Amino acid sequence: MHLDPSEAPGKIDWQPRPDLRIPCVPGSNLNEELYRFSSCSDERYKYAGRMMYVDTAGGGKNGDETVACVAYFLHGMIFIMDLVGIPGGFEADKFNTLSATAYKYQVQYIHVEKNFGNGAFAHTWRPLLDKYYYENSGGALIQGPAIEDVWESGQKELRIIDILEPVMARHSLIINESLIQKDVSSVQKYALTSRPTYMLFQQMCKITRDKGALVHDDRLDAVASAVRFWVDRLAQDSQKMMAQARTDATLEFFNNPFGRNDGRTPMQRTVHKYAKGF
């Protein structure tokens, strides 16, 4: 689906119909079938949240990439807006690319993998991010969004699959269709034989629960980590809603302990109680 960066349909439906199949992009070597959405609601809504996750690669000596995944959220759906893969390293131009991506998509949250260098990447990036926002906003913004370090643990393959599998099974992961072509064009800088190993959709199709299943997993790992941010937020919101419901029920009980049904609201009953006695 071609995604609008400002708003999205309130409901999106999916069907594996032949007329909805996305043609294979030359150079992708994908055997898996990808489909466009079958229908969507006419109502459009502003996204509820925007975040970016950065999977770091340090110096990139092993050929790994530093990958930024931009993920938006709306009505239980997670939208992958963009994916930026750059060779690992601490050069200023690489931090500038990440800053430009965060600024372009107006992200509210930035999470960075802390495992490499124990937070050194985020520490180096913070002042450069603030500088980019200040200069490109004409001084209107003195700093960018906060950067939060995230420590990743456990076997990577299991973590990625356990995050993505349930979300993809209910078709709640919406990927910007332009990323299919970008996935191919962005790896042309690598050796011909290794290009497929850097591609997001190749990584998505080839991953298994076996340790070391992929030569490179940076793009898929960034997507999974961005998805996890919104899955965790959904769980937190659900807990808050349940807690609020319990609070409301308690307040209702104290406002109307005998369950009187006299047509008054809890607030009206409270005012009546203290004004004229119980």
N, C-alpha and C positions, 0 to 999 in steps of 0.2 A: 504494500500500500504506500502510495506517495503521501508523506506526512506533511501537514501544515505545522510550522513551528509555533503558531500562536493559539490554535484551537483544534479540537478533534470531535468526531461524532460521539454522542453519548452511548451508543451501542454499535458494535461491529459483529457481524456474523460471518462464519467461515464454512465453506463446503468444498470437498475435493472434486470439483467438476472439471472435465477436460477443457471446457472453454475458459476456465479461470487459471489454468496452469501457466506459470511464468516461463517463457522460453529460456533455454540454457544459454548463458553468456559465453561466447567464445573465449576459451582459455581457462574456464573454471573447472572443467573436467568433472562436473557434478552429475552423478547418476540419480540422486534423490530428486523427488518431485516437489516443487515449491508452488504455492497457490496464492492468488490474490483473494481479497475478501469477497464474499458473495453479495452482501447487502450491508447497509448501515443506516442509522437513523438520520433524519433531516436536521435534528437539533444539534447545534455545535456548542461546545463548552470550552472555556479556558482551562488549560491544564492545572491540576491541583498541586503539582510540584515538579521541580526540575533539578536533577543532580548529575554529577559527573564523577565517575570512578576512574582512577589512574592505577594501572598495573605497572609497576616499575621494573626496570631491567638492569639497573646499575650501569656499569660500563659497557654492557652489551657484548662482552668478549665471546660468549657462547652463541651469539647470533640472535638472542632474544630481543623482542621489541618492548619499548615502553608504549602502552596502549591506553588511550582515553576513550571511555564509553559514555555517551550522553544519553540519559534515560529520563523520560517524562512519565508522569502518572495521572490517570484519570479513570474514575468509576471502575476500579478493580483491574484495569488494563495497564500494562507497562509498554511504553513506546520507546524503541531504540531509534533515536533520531540520527545519531552519527557515531562513527567509530574511526579514531585516528591512531594509526600505528607508525611509530618513528623508531629508528635504531636507538638502542640504549645509550645513555651517556648523560653528562651534566653540562653540556655546552649551552650557552645562552639562547641560541636559536631554537633549541628543543624546548626549553622552558617557555619561550615566546610562542611557539606553536600551541602548547597546552593552554597558555593564558588566552590566546586568541580564540580558542575553541570554547573555553568557559565564558568569555565575554560575548561571543556570537550567540550562544544559546541561553544567555542570561540565567545560568544555573544558580540555584540557591545554596546548594551544598556541594562540597568537594571532598571525596574520600580518597586517600592514598594508601597503597599497600606499604606497611611499615617494615616488612621483613628484611628488605635490603637496607643495610646501613642504619638500622634501628631509628628510622625517622629522619635521616640526613637529607633525603630527597625533598620531603615537604619543607624542612627547615630552610633549605637553599632556595626553594621556589617561592615561598611566602612574600619576601620583599619584591621579587620580580613581578609577581602577580599583581600586587598593589600598585606598582609603578605602571604596569600596562593599563590597568583600569583608570588610573588618574590621567595618564596621557591621552588615552583614546576616548575618554568622556569629556575632554576639555576642562578637566579639573572638577567636574561635577561629582565624581566618585573618588574618594580619597583612598579607598581600599576595595579589594575584591572580596568574595565570599570566604568564610572561614575554611581552612583546610584541616581535616581531621585524619589523623593516622589510624589505620586499621591493621591489627595483627592477624594474619591468616594462619590457621593451624589445621592439622589433619591432612590425609591424603588428598591431593588436589583433584584427581579424577573423580573420586567419590563425592567431594564437596560440590563440584560443578554439576554433576548429574543430579544429585539430590536437590539442588536449587532449581535447575531448569526443567527437569522432567515434569513435575506437577503443574507448573505454569504453562508449559507448552501443551500438555495434554488437554487442558481446558481452553486452549487457543486464546490465552490472555497476553501472549507476547506478540506485539505488533512491531515488525521491523520495516524501517524505511526502505522502499523498493530500490531507491538509488544506491543503496549500500551493496547491492549485488554486483553492479558494474564497478563500483569503487573498490570492492574487495579484490577484483582482478587487476585493475589498473594500478592499485597501490603497491603491488608486489613485483612490479616489473623491474624494480631496482635490484632485485635479488637474482641469484643464479637460476637459470631455467629449471634445473632439476629440483631445486628447493622451494620454488615459488608456491606450489600447492600447500606446503606445510605451514605457510604463514597465513593462509586464507581462513577467514572466520567460518565460512560454510563448510569447508573441508574439515576443519577441526570439529565442528558440530556433528558432522556425519561420521567421522572416524573415531571419536572418543569411545572408550570402553571403561569398565571399572578396574582394569588392570593398571598397575603403577607403570608410568612411563609409556602409556599407550600412544601419546602424540610426541612428535619431534619438537613442535612448538605448540603452546596452548595459550599464548598471551592474549589473543583477541577474544577467545571463548571465555577465558578466565575473567577478563574485564567485564564482559557482558553478564556473566553469572553473578559477579560481585555487585554490579549495578542493580540487577534484578533483586538480589537479596536485600538490598537497602529498602526497596519498596515493600517486599514481602514482610520484612521485620516491622516496617511502619504500619502495615495493615494489621498485624497482630497487636501492636501497641494500641492502635486506634480502637480495635474491637474490645480490648480490655478496658480502655477508658469509657467506652460506651456502656459496657456492662456495669462498671462501677458507678457511672452516672445514673443508670437505671435503678440500681439499688438505693442510691441516695435519694432519688425522686420518690421511690416507694416509701422510704423511711419518713421523708417529709410529709408525704400524703397521709401516712398513718398518724403522725403527731397533729396534723391539721384536722384530721377527721377520724379520731380513734375508734368511734363506734360505727364507722362506715355509713354515715347518713347520706342519703341521696336527695338533697334538697335543691339541686340545681345550681348551687353556688360553687364557684371555683375555690381551690385551696386557699388562695390569697384572700378571697372574700370571707371565707369562714374564719380565717385567722384574725382579720380586722374586726369581724363581728364578735369574736371571742373576747378580745381585749377591750372592746368598746362597751359591750353590754354584759359581759360575764358569760361563762360557758353555758 
